Amino acid sequence: MLQEHVQIKPLERSAFPTQVDVRLRPYRGKQDIAIIADITQRCYDAEAIDFRWSEEDATRTFAYLDHFNPFKNVLIAEAADEAVAFVRVHWNQEEPGPRIYHHIGHVLPRRRHMGIGSVLLQFAQKRLRTLAESHRSIGPRFFQTWAADSDTSSITMLESHGYQPTRFDFDMLRPLSERIERKPLPPGLEIRPVKPEDYRLVWEAMDEAFRDHWGYVPVSESAYEWWQKSDSFQPELWEVAWDGDQVAGMVLNFIDHAENRQYGRKRGYTENVCVRRPWRRRGLARALLTQSLHSLKGMGMQEACLGVDTRNPNGALQLYESVGYKSVKRYTTYRNRIDQTESTRG
């Protein structure tokens, strides 16, 4: 068990000639939500990750994340009576695939290169190993986390601890000032407004469509509740294609007005682009996407954004590039097999 109070020796002695006094403490309750949200946002800004992470976002995450107990699975680091870093852990079971033990943490930029990140990583691995030992082994098990291409300190730390790049994602932008060629829907399909009684149909169709994707985890009722309470849940902006009473495909658009004010921009998001198997290879995704771009432009937006797995099995990256999206930032998913790390602990 980690001691509550530890001494961390600086890694760069020229910059930090004396030891840095750091206190590690567990999560104390909802008063820490604002602290965690603030650290996350300040790190995002430092790494040019231009997305908003609010206290409301953190509250929803802590309330609805599966297999997560913040009182056991969060550690906060303080220095000079200021919270400067945190890490949180949870797990899920991919289907089909390995069991994944996630850890997500951030260290404020001015407190990096002091060893704080490594200590938090050790806590995360120890806690996750404890969880893994309580689970029936049904196949490979991995530690997993991610880092933006601009977060060189995290990348260096992870790779020094044996983590390997496993998957890459891009943020992509599409200027709406450029010509948007509208594509027609395949015959027999229509776009119509989504009513509250349709929400679960859309949710289940989206879950079915994403089963082909890397890292798929079956959705839970908790995740469904989280989805409906998120700021991105804006059914009035969705473009959903129907074949009679069945959902064929969708683009779940949204606009984060608070984020646009924060960054002084006019951006809309074209996310959750998916088509169910019976309706694929007919141009449906392209039609829904170009319709979404026209809709966002009509609402005064100047750019559209989405994220993509660069190795999406259905050619999503190529589709997005073909309608004018360009990659602007890369994220790397890192994994480290638990069994291998256990065998090298000494």
Secondary structure, DSSP 8 states (H G I E B T S, - for coil): ---SEEEE--S-TTT--S-EEEEEEE--SGGGHHHHHHHHHHHHHHTT------HHHHHHHHHH-TT--HHHHEEEEEETTEEEEEEEEEEEE-TTS-EEEEEEEEE-GGG-SSSHHHHHHHHHHHHHHHHHHTS---S-EEEEEEEETT-HHHHHHHHHTT-EEEEEEEEEEEETTS--------TT-EE----GGGHHHHHHHHHHHGGGSTT-----HHHHHHHHHSTT--GGG-EEEEETTEEEEEEEEE--HHHHHHHT--EEEEEEEEE-GGGTTSSHHHHHHHHHHHHHHHTT--EEEEEEETT-TT-HHHHHHHTT-EEEEEEEEEEEEHHHHHHT--
